[in-house]
């Protein structure tokens, strides 16, 4: 399953279903697909997501060159997978827009 997030503040993004549900639960949401967050709830949800990511996967302290050299051996972490959603939520919070998500591919 794929989950596509929509907001008037940012381009739609699509995540794998398991990753999307995990991130939604980290935000304090039930993980239900489809669903939505009202603009007023986004800053708190974004803060919970970032706190949960910090607790489960601390930010690496390596240099960029070391990360590139080690990239072949390291799986893509949840923090990196969350980055597009964090960008969408940040833009939605700034512009006070709702965020919605649904199962499936984005409309092209």
Helices and strands as residue ranges (DSSP letters): E 2-7, E 10-16, H 17-26, E 35-37, H 39-56, H 64-70, H 78-95, E 99-103
